[in-house]
């Protein structure tokens, strides 16, 4: 576990008229003034992750263009982003996971939700950026204990070294430019397929420049074969990859429908709708050259742009 840094913040009013709130910069360089940091924030030149507080939300940013994570100040464990809610659809295929491994901490939205709502699950979160880990208390992320821990490591290397089976792998790992490069540039997907239990499932968020998608999909298909589905997130520019150890679902069975209803009664998530969307997912059946076409099909899916909830 990475030791928590003692943080001090410089805080200033938002330099963006259309976004009222406060910017909070942790551990600024010695001698940096509020005026200087405000100018750098306006020019998108802050070098470390920073916090933006509005009246209702706290957000984590690497750059001004994209929100890495968002938290409701009145309900820190809620899932705000639609893609995080749909990622929880892994419960349709492994409803009682013993061990969940998450690659990418961010503001800890999925980690907190799973910790609160899956009390029988052990959760390991891997984060490469110690500056992100240092902000865990600002986002109400639980302290490490017997069933929850945050590991400072590269996610790909961590999975390669795992010596135990995993029920669920949730991947939400990005740098300032898109999907983390260590995932396709390693044996991550092959190791993930090997470490998942027989009913295991991998769910990965795809976001950012699409030139990074194809390498990841190529490695994932080599590891999982035809057991992959691309599922768009309606109303967002995200696509989720579901990878299974077993054949993916192609239709809604009575058993799956009943499980979706039970899960919906336990958690504030629309599992029946998620199940329908997953069964409508795009199957990767071609070669890497055809993945661009299949990605376009996912983005142009009839469900893309329709409100999820």
Secondary structure, 3 states (H helix, E strand, C coil): CCCCCCCCEEEEECCCCCCCCEEEEECCCCCCCHHHHHHHHHCCCCCCCEEEECCCEEEEECCCCCEEEEEECCECCCCCCHHHHHHHHHHHCCCCCCEEEEECCCCCHHHHHHHHHCCCCEEEEEECCHHHHCCHHHHCCCCCECCEEEEECCHHHHHHHCCCCEEEEEECCEECCEECHHHHCCCHHHHHHHHEEEEEEEEEEECCCHHHHHHHHHHHHHHHCCCEEEEECCCCCCEEEEEECCCCCCCCCHHHHHHHHHHHHHCCCCHHHHHHHHHCCEECCCCHHHHHHHHHHHHCCCCCCCCCC
